[in-house]
């Protein structure tokens, strides 16, 4: 039927089957990550960067979802804003993703790993010098 793995979430076999593709989980986790204060961006691969330059927003960029026998594992690769406390922002990312996925899919996530791959330094623009 489909070439990619899906996660079965249906409980009532009389009504039919409900499946969620990992891409859907990536998009939900990506949006939840970008909502957290202190996250500058998520880090994707070269292909997602090229796609974004042509105008298509990649919400699942920087998110890796792994379906295992024991549950769902999520890896998040983020660039944080300078001056933010890394453990606090990382915990908020984990909480936000877990809550968003619980509300939208009723999934229990086994683990959410946050990988900080960079720090965005603030660019200071002095507008007073021009005046």
N, C-alpha and C positions, 0 to 999 in steps of 0.2 A: 504494500500500500504506500508506504513512504520510505525514503532512503535514509532518513535521519532518525536517531532514537527519540522516543517520546516518553513522557512520564504519565502513567495511568493514574488518574485520580478519582475515577468513578467508583461509587460504592453500591449503587443500585443497578443490577444487570437488567432489570425489566425495562428501564427507560432508555438504555443505550450506553455508549462508552464516551467518557470524557478523557481527552489526552491533552497534555500541555507540552509543547516543544521547548527545548532548552533556550531557544532564541527569545521566547516570550519572557522567560525568567531573567535572561540577560538584560532585556529592555527595562523591565520593572526595576531590577537592581541598579541599573545605570541611572535611571531617573531619580531613584531614592538617594543614590550617592551624590548626585549633583545638587540636591536640595540642601545638603548639610553645609552649614557655615564653616568656612575654612578650607573647603575643597576648591582648588583652582581649576582643575580639569582631571579627566581620566585619561590614562595613557593607552592608546591603541597600537595597532601595528601599522605598517606602511600603507597597506591597502585601504584601511579605514581613513587614514589621513588624506589620501588621494580622493576618495569618495566625498569627504567633507569639503574639499576645495572646489568640487563641482556643484556644491549646493545641497547635497543630501545629508541631513543630520543623522549621525549614527549614535543612537541612544545606548546601544549595547557595547560601545567602545570601552575597552579597559576592563571588561568583566568576562570571567571564564567560569562556565558552569560545568560541573562534572556530575553525572548521574552514576551512583554506585549502588551496590546491593543494600548498603546500610542507610542510604539517604542521599541528600543533595549537598554537594560541596561547592562553595562559591569563592573564587579568588577575585579580589578587586585591586586594580593597579591605579593609584592616584598620585597627583601632584598637589601638594598642600600649599596654602598661602604662608608666607614668611611671618613669624611671630605667633603662630597658633601652636597650642600644646598638642603634640602628635598623639599621645595616648588618649586624650579627651576627644579629639576629632575622630580617631579610629574607632573608639567605642560608640560614638554617635552614629558613624556610618554603619556599624554592625547592627545597632538597634533599629535604625531607620529602614535598612534593607529587610530585616526580620519582620518588622511590623507591616511593611508594605506587602511583602509576599504572603504574610498570614491573612491580611485583609482581602487581597485580590485572588489568591489561589488556595487558601487554607492549607498550605504546605508547611510542614515543620522542617527547618533547615538544620542539617547536621553541624556544619561549621561554615563560618564566614571569615576568610583570611584577608586582611587588609595589608597590601604591600605599598609602602610609600616609596615611589621611584624618583621623586624630585621635590624641590621646594621652589615656588615661584616668588622671586624677589619683587618687591614693589617698584614700579617705575614712577619716580617723582617728577612731576611736570611743574616747572616754575612759571606760572602765568604772570607773576608780578614783574619779572625781568623784562618782558616785552612792553609793558606799560611804562 
